[in-house]
Amino acid sequence: MKRPILWLLSLALTLLALGPTLVAQNPNYNNGPVWRVTYVDVKPGMADAFWTDIRQNSKPIYDEFKKQGWIVDYKFYTNPVAAHPDDWSVAIAIEYKNWSTLDEMAEKAAAISEKHYGSRQAMMDAAKKRNEIAPTLSSSLAREVTLK
């Protein structure tokens, strides 16, 4: 009597452990890295200030994240053909190895950013100024896939 219960319990635990892996497989594609893409609208006449901020602040922080192994790469895209006046002008794409990296790095990444700016207040002030120059329109996460 105990053996069927133990067998069922063992089977249930195995399915719980393997379930996400089995569900995550797709016959059409293989999962790749995760990307966060943030779209911003650089205000007219503010492009130099925006790119200076990117070079002085974002790039060193992203480079440190890369050095720590938290991100694989980052890229910037410009939008040469705006569909409407409030369309995005720059997209910032950050490549993560996988979903769990986002959870692992959250607290540590904030500490690195704060260290770069010198204080939490300076970091918040820089973010406020950046938002005045180029407000964020949207930010999304996407999983890169490779067709089979």
GUVEXDO-548191 format. One record per residue: residue in one letter; x, y, z of N, C-alpha, C in turn; residue number from 1. Coordinates in pm, 1 decimal. Layout:
BEGIN
+------+----------+----------+----------+----------+----------+----------+----------+----------+----------+-----+
! rest !      n_x !      n_y !      n_z !     ca_x !     ca_y !     ca_z !      c_x !      c_y !      c_z !  nr !
+------+----------+----------+----------+----------+----------+----------+----------+----------+----------+-----+
!    a !        X !        Y !        Z !        X !        Y !        Z !        X !        Y !        Z ! NUM !
...
+------+----------+----------+----------+----------+----------+----------+----------+----------+----------+-----+
END
This chain:
BEGIN
+------+----------+----------+----------+----------+----------+----------+----------+----------+----------+-----+
! rest !      n_x !      n_y !      n_z !     ca_x !     ca_y !     ca_z !      c_x !      c_y !      c_z !  nr !
+------+----------+----------+----------+----------+----------+----------+----------+----------+----------+-----+
!    m !     81.3 !   -118.8 !      0.0 !      0.0 !      0.0 !      0.0 !     86.9 !    127.0 !      0.0 !   1 !
!    k !    197.3 !    125.4 !     73.9 !    282.5 !    241.9 !     82.3 !    358.2 !    266.2 !    -47.5 !   2 !
!    r !    390.4 !    160.6 !   -120.9 !    468.6 !    176.5 !   -243.8 !    396.1 !    259.1 !   -349.4 !   3 !
!    p !    268.7 !    236.6 !   -378.9 !    201.5 !    320.3 !   -478.9 !    198.0 !    467.7 !   -437.2 !   4 !
!    i !    181.2 !    494.1 !   -310.1 !    178.1 !    632.6 !   -263.1 !    315.3 !    696.5 !   -279.5 !   5 !
!    l !    419.7 !    623.4 !   -242.2 !    555.8 !    674.9 !   -259.6 !    587.4 !    695.2 !   -407.6 !   6 !
!    w !    541.7 !    602.6 !   -491.5 !    566.6 !    614.3 !   -635.6 !    494.9 !    737.1 !   -692.2 !   7 !
!    l !    369.8 !    757.7 !   -652.8 !    294.1 !    874.0 !   -699.3 !    356.7 !   1005.3 !   -649.8 !   8 !
!    l !    400.2 !   1005.0 !   -525.2 !    465.4 !   1123.1 !   -469.5 !    595.3 !   1151.9 !   -544.4 !   9 !
!    s !    672.6 !   1049.2 !   -571.8 !    797.2 !   1064.3 !   -646.7 !    770.6 !   1116.5 !   -787.7 !  10 !
!    l !    668.9 !   1063.6 !   -852.7 !    632.2 !   1107.5 !   -986.8 !    588.7 !   1254.3 !   -985.0 !  11 !
!    a !    509.3 !   1292.4 !   -887.0 !    462.0 !   1430.0 !   -876.5 !    578.5 !   1527.0 !   -856.1 !  12 !
!    l !    673.1 !   1491.3 !   -770.2 !    788.7 !   1576.9 !   -746.1 !    875.6 !   1588.7 !   -871.0 !  13 !
!    t !    891.3 !   1478.8 !   -944.2 !    969.3 !   1481.0 !  -1067.8 !    903.4 !   1572.3 !  -1170.6 !  14 !
!    l !    772.1 !   1563.0 !  -1186.0 !    700.7 !   1648.0 !  -1281.1 !    709.6 !   1795.3 !  -1241.5 !  15 !
!    l !    703.5 !   1822.1 !  -1112.2 !    718.3 !   1960.3 !  -1067.1 !    856.6 !   2014.9 !  -1099.9 !  16 !
!    a !    956.6 !   1931.6 !  -1083.6 !   1093.7 !   1974.4 !  -1110.9 !   1119.0 !   1991.5 !  -1260.5 !  17 !
!    l !   1067.3 !   1901.0 !  -1341.1 !   1092.2 !   1905.0 !  -1484.8 !    986.5 !   1981.3 !  -1562.7 !  18 !
!    g !    874.8 !   2010.2 !  -1501.1 !    762.6 !   2075.3 !  -1569.5 !    799.9 !   2200.0 !  -1646.6 !  19 !
!    p !    866.4 !   2298.2 !  -1584.4 !    900.1 !   2419.8 !  -1657.8 !    988.9 !   2393.1 !  -1779.8 !  20 !
!    t !   1080.2 !   2298.8 !  -1768.2 !   1166.9 !   2265.6 !  -1880.3 !   1086.9 !   2202.4 !  -1993.6 !  21 !
!    l !    996.8 !   2112.9 !  -1959.2 !    916.4 !   2046.9 !  -2061.0 !    822.3 !   2144.6 !  -2129.5 !  22 !
!    v !    764.0 !   2235.7 !  -2053.7 !    671.7 !   2333.4 !  -2109.3 !    746.3 !   2436.3 !  -2193.4 !  23 !
!    a !    867.3 !   2472.0 !  -2153.6 !    942.5 !   2576.3 !  -2221.5 !    990.1 !   2533.5 !  -2360.3 !  24 !
!    q !    996.2 !   2405.8 !  -2388.2 !   1041.5 !   2359.0 !  -2518.1 !    933.6 !   2385.4 !  -2621.9 !  25 !
!    n !    976.9 !   2423.3 !  -2740.1 !    883.7 !   2453.8 !  -2846.9 !    931.9 !   2383.3 !  -2973.1 !  26 !
!    p !    843.7 !   2321.6 !  -3048.8 !    887.3 !   2251.2 !  -3169.4 !    931.3 !   2345.5 !  -3281.5 !  27 !
!    n !    902.5 !   2475.2 !  -3269.6 !    931.5 !   2569.8 !  -3377.4 !   1058.6 !   2652.4 !  -3358.1 !  28 !
!    y !   1101.1 !   2666.8 !  -3232.3 !   1217.6 !   2750.4 !  -3206.7 !   1288.0 !   2710.4 !  -3078.0 !  29 !
!    n !   1412.5 !   2756.0 !  -3065.9 !   1490.9 !   2740.6 !  -2943.6 !   1495.6 !   2876.2 !  -2873.1 !  30 !
!    n !   1484.2 !   2874.5 !  -2741.6 !   1491.5 !   2997.4 !  -2663.9 !   1632.8 !   3051.8 !  -2662.7 !  31 !
!    g !   1642.6 !   3182.3 !  -2672.6 !   1770.1 !   3250.9 !  -2665.4 !   1771.5 !   3345.6 !  -2547.0 !  32 !
!    p !   1852.2 !   3449.2 !  -2556.5 !   1862.4 !   3544.7 !  -2445.8 !   1738.4 !   3632.3 !  -2433.5 !  33 !
!    v !   1734.6 !   3706.3 !  -2324.8 !   1624.3 !   3797.6 !  -2296.0 !   1673.7 !   3940.5 !  -2322.4 !  34 !
!    w !   1590.1 !   4019.9 !  -2383.3 !   1623.2 !   4159.6 !  -2412.6 !   1525.9 !   4253.0 !  -2342.2 !  35 !
!    r !   1576.5 !   4360.3 !  -2286.1 !   1493.1 !   4470.7 !  -2240.2 !   1516.5 !   4582.7 !  -2340.7 !  36 !
!    v !   1408.6 !   4631.5 !  -2399.2 !   1417.8 !   4741.1 !  -2495.5 !   1339.7 !   4859.1 !  -2439.0 !  37 !
!    t !   1408.9 !   4971.0 !  -2425.8 !   1349.1 !   5092.6 !  -2373.7 !   1348.0 !   5196.6 !  -2485.4 !  38 !
!    y !   1230.3 !   5253.4 !  -2508.6 !   1213.3 !   5353.5 !  -2613.7 !   1202.1 !   5490.9 !  -2549.5 !  39 !
!    v !   1284.6 !   5584.5 !  -2596.4 !   1281.8 !   5720.2 !  -2543.4 !   1259.0 !   5819.8 !  -2656.2 !  40 !
!    d !   1207.8 !   5935.4 !  -2619.0 !   1183.2 !   6043.4 !  -2713.7 !   1275.7 !   6158.6 !  -2677.3 !  41 !
!    v !   1386.7 !   6171.7 !  -2749.6 !   1480.4 !   6280.4 !  -2723.0 !   1415.8 !   6410.0 !  -2771.4 !  42 !
!    k !   1403.9 !   6504.2 !  -2681.1 !   1339.0 !   6631.2 !  -2712.7 !   1421.0 !   6709.5 !  -2816.5 !  43 !
!    p !   1353.1 !   6788.6 !  -2899.9 !   1424.3 !   6868.3 !  -3001.4 !   1531.7 !   6956.9 !  -2937.7 !  44 !
!    g !   1648.8 !   6957.6 !  -2998.9 !   1760.7 !   7037.2 !  -2950.5 !   1835.3 !   6976.7 !  -2833.4 !  45 !
!    m !   1795.0 !   6856.5 !  -2787.7 !   1857.1 !   6795.0 !  -2670.2 !   1943.8 !   6673.2 !  -2704.5 !  46 !
!    a !   1966.1 !   6649.1 !  -2831.4 !   2041.2 !   6529.0 !  -2871.5 !   2183.0 !   6526.9 !  -2814.1 !  47 !
!    d !   2254.4 !   6640.8 !  -2819.2 !   2390.7 !   6643.6 !  -2765.3 !   2391.8 !   6614.2 !  -2615.7 !  48 !
!    a !   2298.8 !   6673.8 !  -2542.8 !   2290.7 !   6648.7 !  -2398.1 !   2257.0 !   6502.3 !  -2371.0 !  49 !
!    f !   2166.9 !   6445.4 !  -2451.0 !   2128.8 !   6304.7 !  -2433.8 !   2248.3 !   6212.2 !  -2456.1 !  50 !
!    w !   2317.8 !   6228.5 !  -2569.7 !   2429.5 !   6139.0 !  -2601.1 !   2547.2 !   6159.1 !  -2505.5 !  51 !
!    t !   2565.6 !   6281.0 !  -2456.4 !   2669.8 !   6305.0 !  -2355.2 !   2636.7 !   6227.4 !  -2228.0 !  52 !
!    d !   2510.7 !   6232.6 !  -2186.9 !   2467.1 !   6158.4 !  -2068.1 !   2486.5 !   6008.1 !  -2089.0 !  53 !
!    i !   2452.1 !   5959.1 !  -2205.9 !   2468.7 !   5815.8 !  -2235.7 !   2616.0 !   5776.8 !  -2223.9 !  54 !
!    r !   2704.9 !   5855.6 !  -2285.6 !   2848.5 !   5825.2 !  -2282.5 !   2905.2 !   5832.4 !  -2141.3 !  55 !
!    q !   2864.9 !   5935.4 !  -2065.4 !   2923.7 !   5957.3 !  -1932.9 !   2862.7 !   5871.0 !  -1823.4 !  56 !
!    n !   2736.4 !   5833.3 !  -1838.9 !   2669.0 !   5763.3 !  -1730.3 !   2622.8 !   5622.3 !  -1766.4 !  57 !
!    s !   2542.9 !   5608.5 !  -1868.4 !   2488.8 !   5475.7 !  -1902.0 !   2596.7 !   5379.4 !  -1948.2 !  58 !
!    k !   2681.2 !   5423.7 !  -2039.8 !   2784.0 !   5334.1 !  -2094.9 !   2875.9 !   5276.2 !  -1986.2 !  59 !
!    p !   2931.6 !   5358.1 !  -1895.4 !   3017.0 !   5298.8 !  -1790.9 !   2942.4 !   5198.6 !  -1702.1 !  60 !
!    i !   2816.0 !   5227.4 !  -1674.2 !   2737.9 !   5136.2 !  -1590.5 !   2710.3 !   5006.8 !  -1666.3 !  61 !
!    y !   2669.2 !   5016.7 !  -1792.6 !   2645.4 !   4896.8 !  -1874.0 !   2774.0 !   4815.7 !  -1890.3 !  62 !
!    d !   2887.0 !   4884.7 !  -1908.1 !   3015.0 !   4813.7 !  -1920.1 !   3047.5 !   4736.9 !  -1792.4 !  63 !
!    e !   3016.9 !   4796.9 !  -1677.6 !   3039.3 !   4726.7 !  -1550.0 !   2944.8 !   4607.8 !  -1536.6 !  64 !
!    f !   2818.9 !   4623.7 !  -1577.6 !   2725.0 !   4511.2 !  -1575.0 !   2776.2 !   4398.3 !  -1662.9 !  65 !
!    k !   2832.6 !   4433.3 !  -1777.0 !   2887.8 !   4333.9 !  -1868.9 !   3007.8 !   4263.0 !  -1803.9 !  66 !
!    k !   3093.5 !   4342.2 !  -1740.7 !   3210.7 !   4287.6 !  -1671.4 !   3168.7 !   4189.9 !  -1560.9 !  67 !
!    q !   3059.0 !   4221.8 !  -1490.7 !   3008.3 !   4135.6 !  -1384.8 !   2939.7 !   4010.2 !  -1440.9 !  68 !
!    g !   2914.3 !   4008.5 !  -1572.3 !   2848.6 !   3893.7 !  -1633.8 !   2697.0 !   3898.5 !  -1626.7 !  69 !
!    w !   2641.8 !   4013.2 !  -1589.7 !   2496.6 !   4025.3 !  -1576.1 !   2429.3 !   4050.8 !  -1709.3 !  70 !
!    i !   2498.1 !   4125.2 !  -1795.6 !   2442.9 !   4145.6 !  -1928.9 !   2541.9 !   4093.8 !  -2031.4 !  71 !
!    v !   2489.6 !   4052.3 !  -2144.6 !   2573.6 !   4000.2 !  -2251.9 !   2617.8 !   4115.3 !  -2341.8 !  72 !
!    d !   2524.4 !   4205.8 !  -2371.0 !   2554.2 !   4316.2 !  -2461.8 !   2449.8 !   4426.0 !  -2444.1 !  73 !
!    y !   2476.3 !   4539.4 !  -2503.3 !   2378.9 !   4647.8 !  -2509.0 !   2396.9 !   4720.3 !  -2641.0 !  74 !
!    k !   2287.8 !   4775.2 !  -2690.2 !   2290.0 !   4842.4 !  -2819.8 !   2197.8 !   4963.4 !  -2815.2 !  75 !
!    f !   2226.6 !   5057.7 !  -2902.5 !   2143.6 !   5176.2 !  -2917.7 !   2096.2 !   5181.4 !  -3062.1 !  76 !
!    y !   1970.8 !   5217.6 !  -3080.2 !   1913.1 !   5230.1 !  -3213.4 !   1848.9 !   5367.8 !  -3225.7 !  77 !
!    t !   1860.8 !   5426.6 !  -3344.7 !   1791.5 !   5552.0 !  -3370.5 !   1677.7 !   5525.7 !  -3468.4 !  78 !
!    n !   1574.5 !   5606.5 !  -3459.4 !   1456.2 !   5592.1 !  -3543.5 !   1459.0 !   5699.8 !  -3651.9 !  79 !
!    p !   1499.2 !   5664.1 !  -3773.8 !   1508.4 !   5765.8 !  -3878.7 !   1373.0 !   5806.0 !  -3938.0 !  80 !
!    v !   1269.4 !   5726.9 !  -3913.6 !   1138.0 !   5754.8 !  -3971.7 !   1032.0 !   5749.2 !  -3861.6 !  81 !
!    a !   1007.4 !   5862.8 !  -3800.2 !    906.7 !   5868.5 !  -3694.4 !    766.8 !   5860.7 !  -3755.9 !  82 !
!    a !    682.2 !   5777.9 !  -3698.3 !    546.1 !   5760.3 !  -3749.3 !    453.8 !   5874.4 !  -3704.9 !  83 !
!    h !    486.9 !   5938.8 !  -3593.5 !    406.8 !   6049.9 !  -3541.5 !    497.0 !   6137.2 !  -3454.9 !  84 !
!    p !    455.4 !   6258.6 !  -3422.6 !    543.7 !   6351.9 !  -3350.0 !    596.0 !   6299.6 !  -3215.7 !  85 !
!    d !    521.2 !   6214.9 !  -3148.3 !    565.3 !   6164.2 !  -3017.8 !    624.3 !   6023.9 !  -3026.9 !  86 !
!    d !    668.2 !   5983.8 !  -3145.3 !    728.8 !   5851.6 !  -3163.6 !    866.7 !   5849.1 !  -3097.4 !  87 !
!    w !    919.2 !   5730.1 !  -3075.6 !   1050.4 !   5715.8 !  -3013.3 !   1159.1 !   5763.5 !  -3108.9 !  88 !
!    s !   1267.4 !   5814.1 !  -3051.3 !   1380.9 !   5855.1 !  -3133.0 !   1503.7 !   5768.7 !  -3106.7 !  89 !
!    v !   1512.4 !   5711.1 !  -2987.0 !   1623.6 !   5620.9 !  -2953.6 !   1568.0 !   5500.4 !  -2877.8 !  90 !
!    a !   1615.9 !   5382.1 !  -2916.4 !   1583.6 !   5259.1 !  -2843.2 !   1713.1 !   5208.8 !  -2780.0 !  91 !
!    i !   1703.1 !   5170.7 !  -2655.3 !   1818.1 !   5115.9 !  -2582.3 !   1785.7 !   4969.9 !  -2553.5 !  92 !
!    a !   1868.2 !   4879.6 !  -2606.8 !   1844.1 !   4735.9 !  -2591.6 !   1955.2 !   4674.5 !  -2506.6 !  93 !
!    i !   1914.9 !   4602.4 !  -2403.6 !   2010.2 !   4535.8 !  -2314.3 !   1982.8 !   4386.2 !  -2320.3 !  94 !
!    e !   2086.5 !   4309.7 !  -2348.6 !   2074.4 !   4164.4 !  -2362.6 !   2119.0 !   4094.0 !  -2233.9 !  95 !
!    y !   2028.0 !   4012.6 !  -2178.1 !   2055.7 !   3931.8 !  -2059.3 !   2065.2 !   3786.0 !  -2101.1 !  96 !
!    k !   2145.1 !   3707.7 !  -2028.7 !   2158.9 !   3565.3 !  -2062.4 !   2026.0 !   3492.2 !  -2054.3 !  97 !
!    n !   1950.5 !   3521.5 !  -1948.5 !   1823.4 !   3451.8 !  -1926.3 !   1739.7 !   3532.2 !  -1826.4 !  98 !
!    w !   1619.6 !   3481.9 !  -1800.7 !   1528.0 !   3552.7 !  -1710.7 !   1584.5 !   3567.1 !  -1569.9 !  99 !
!    s !   1648.3 !   3463.2 !  -1520.1 !   1693.7 !   3466.9 !  -1380.2 !   1799.2 !   3574.1 !  -1356.0 ! 100 !
!    t !   1872.5 !   3612.2 !  -1460.2 !   1973.0 !   3717.5 !  -1445.2 !   1908.8 !   3847.9 !  -1399.4 ! 101 !
!    l !   1788.7 !   3875.1 !  -1447.6 !   1719.2 !   3997.8 !  -1407.4 !   1696.2 !   4000.0 !  -1256.6 ! 102 !
!    d !   1657.3 !   3886.3 !  -1200.5 !   1634.1 !   3878.2 !  -1056.7 !   1765.0 !   3885.7 !   -978.9 ! 103 !
!    e !   1866.9 !   3816.9 !  -1029.6 !   1995.1 !   3809.2 !   -958.5 !   2063.6 !   3945.0 !   -947.2 ! 104 !
!    m !   2052.1 !   4026.4 !  -1049.7 !   2131.9 !   4148.4 !  -1053.6 !   2062.6 !   4270.9 !   -994.2 ! 105 !
!    a !   1933.8 !   4264.9 !   -970.9 !   1856.9 !   4384.5 !   -934.8 !   1919.8 !   4466.8 !   -822.5 ! 106 !
!    e !   1942.0 !   4406.5 !   -707.9 !   1994.7 !   4480.6 !   -593.4 !   2140.3 !   4522.1 !   -615.0 ! 107 !
!    k !   2219.1 !   4432.2 !   -670.8 !   2360.9 !   4461.5 !   -694.0 !   2378.6 !   4570.5 !   -798.2 ! 108 !
!    a !   2294.4 !   4570.4 !   -900.6 !   2302.9 !   4671.0 !  -1006.6 !   2274.4 !   4810.1 !   -952.3 ! 109 !
!    a !   2179.0 !   4820.5 !   -862.6 !   2147.2 !   4950.4 !   -801.7 !   2267.6 !   5003.1 !   -724.0 ! 110 !
!    a !   2339.0 !   4914.4 !   -657.6 !   2457.5 !   4956.5 !   -581.1 !   2567.3 !   5008.0 !   -675.3 ! 111 !
!    i !   2585.4 !   4943.1 !   -788.5 !   2686.2 !   4987.4 !   -885.6 !   2647.9 !   5123.1 !   -943.0 ! 112 !
!    s !   2520.1 !   5140.7 !   -974.9 !   2473.3 !   5269.1 !  -1028.3 !   2492.3 !   5380.4 !   -925.9 ! 113 !
!    e !   2457.2 !   5351.9 !   -801.9 !   2472.0 !   5451.7 !   -695.6 !   2619.3 !   5488.5 !   -676.1 ! 114 !
!    k !   2706.3 !   5390.4 !   -683.3 !   2850.5 !   5416.0 !   -668.9 !   2899.5 !   5504.9 !   -783.0 ! 115 !
!    h !   2851.8 !   5478.8 !   -906.3 !   2892.5 !   5558.9 !  -1021.7 !   2854.6 !   5706.4 !  -1002.0 ! 116 !
!    y !   2734.4 !   5730.5 !   -954.0 !   2687.1 !   5868.3 !   -937.8 !   2737.3 !   5934.0 !   -810.1 ! 117 !
!    g !   2784.1 !   5855.2 !   -714.6 !   2836.6 !   5910.5 !   -590.7 !   2739.7 !   5905.5 !   -474.4 ! 118 !
!    s !   2611.0 !   5908.7 !   -503.6 !   2510.0 !   5899.0 !   -398.1 !   2376.7 !   5863.1 !   -461.1 ! 119 !
!    r !   2287.6 !   5818.1 !   -377.2 !   2153.1 !   5783.9 !   -426.3 !   2081.0 !   5908.7 !   -476.2 ! 120 !
!    q !   2100.4 !   6019.2 !   -405.7 !   2034.9 !   6144.5 !   -445.1 !   2086.6 !   6191.9 !   -581.0 ! 121 !
!    a !   2218.3 !   6184.0 !   -602.5 !   2275.7 !   6224.6 !   -731.6 !   2223.6 !   6135.6 !   -843.9 ! 122 !
!    m !   2206.7 !   6007.1 !   -814.7 !   2153.0 !   5913.4 !   -913.1 !   2008.8 !   5951.3 !   -947.8 ! 123 !
!    m !   1929.9 !   5984.1 !   -847.3 !   1790.1 !   6022.1 !   -869.8 !   1780.1 !   6155.4 !   -944.3 ! 124 !
!    d !   1867.8 !   6249.7 !   -911.9 !   1869.5 !   6378.2 !   -981.1 !   1905.3 !   6359.9 !  -1128.7 ! 125 !
!    a !   2002.4 !   6273.6 !  -1156.6 !   2042.8 !   6247.2 !  -1295.1 !   1928.6 !   6181.3 !  -1372.7 ! 126 !
!    a !   1856.5 !   6090.4 !  -1308.6 !   1742.8 !   6024.7 !  -1374.1 !   1633.0 !   6126.5 !  -1405.5 ! 127 !
!    k !   1609.5 !   6218.2 !  -1314.1 !   1507.6 !   6321.7 !  -1336.5 !   1548.1 !   6411.6 !  -1453.2 ! 128 !
!    k !   1674.2 !   6452.0 !  -1457.0 !   1724.2 !   6536.6 !  -1566.1 !   1716.3 !   6461.4 !  -1699.4 ! 129 !
!    r !   1753.2 !   6333.2 !  -1697.7 !   1748.9 !   6251.1 !  -1818.7 !   1605.4 !   6241.9 !  -1870.8 ! 130 !
!    n !   1510.9 !   6229.1 !  -1780.1 !   1370.3 !   6219.6 !  -1819.6 !   1320.0 !   6351.5 !  -1880.3 ! 131 !
!    e !   1377.1 !   6463.0 !  -1838.0 !   1340.2 !   6592.0 !  -1897.1 !   1396.3 !   6604.7 !  -2038.8 ! 132 !
!    i !   1514.0 !   6548.9 !  -2062.1 !   1579.1 !   6553.1 !  -2193.2 !   1516.2 !   6451.3 !  -2288.6 ! 133 !
!    a !   1491.2 !   6332.4 !  -2237.2 !   1442.2 !   6222.0 !  -2320.6 !   1351.9 !   6132.0 !  -2237.2 ! 134 !
!    p !   1223.9 !   6165.2 !  -2229.7 !   1133.4 !   6081.1 !  -2150.2 !   1119.5 !   5940.4 !  -2207.3 ! 135 !
!    t !   1105.5 !   5845.0 !  -2117.4 !   1083.7 !   5705.7 !  -2157.5 !    939.4 !   5691.4 !  -2203.1 ! 136 !
!    l !    922.4 !   5637.4 !  -2323.0 !    788.9 !   5614.0 !  -2376.7 !    737.6 !   5476.4 !  -2337.9 ! 137 !
!    s !    827.3 !   5377.6 !  -2343.7 !    789.6 !   5242.1 !  -2303.9 !    914.9 !   5159.4 !  -2282.9 ! 138 !
!    s !    895.5 !   5049.1 !  -2213.3 !   1003.3 !   4954.4 !  -2189.1 !    940.9 !   4815.8 !  -2188.3 ! 139 !
!    s !   1002.4 !   4723.8 !  -2259.5 !    945.2 !   4589.6 !  -2265.0 !   1054.9 !   4484.4 !  -2261.3 ! 140 !
!    l !   1014.5 !   4365.4 !  -2221.2 !   1103.4 !   4250.8 !  -2220.8 !   1063.7 !   4158.9 !  -2335.0 ! 141 !
!    a !   1162.0 !   4099.6 !  -2400.5 !   1135.4 !   4006.4 !  -2509.9 !   1236.7 !   3893.0 !  -2504.8 ! 142 !
!    r !   1192.0 !   3775.6 !  -2539.7 !   1280.3 !   3658.7 !  -2547.4 !   1320.7 !   3642.1 !  -2693.7 ! 143 !
!    e !   1451.1 !   3639.0 !  -2718.7 !   1499.7 !   3611.7 !  -2853.1 !   1484.4 !   3462.4 !  -2879.5 ! 144 !
!    v !   1440.8 !   3427.0 !  -2998.7 !   1426.8 !   3286.0 !  -3035.2 !   1497.1 !   3262.3 !  -3168.2 ! 145 !
!    t !   1541.8 !   3138.5 !  -3185.3 !   1604.7 !   3095.9 !  -3310.0 !   1517.5 !   2985.3 !  -3369.7 ! 146 !
!    l !   1479.6 !   3003.5 !  -3494.3 !   1396.0 !   2903.6 !  -3559.1 !   1469.8 !   2771.7 !  -3573.7 ! 147 !
!    k !   1393.4 !   2663.2 !  -3560.8 !   1451.8 !   2529.4 !  -3577.2 !   1451.8 !   2492.4 !  -3723.5 ! 148 !
+------+----------+----------+----------+----------+----------+----------+----------+----------+----------+-----+
END
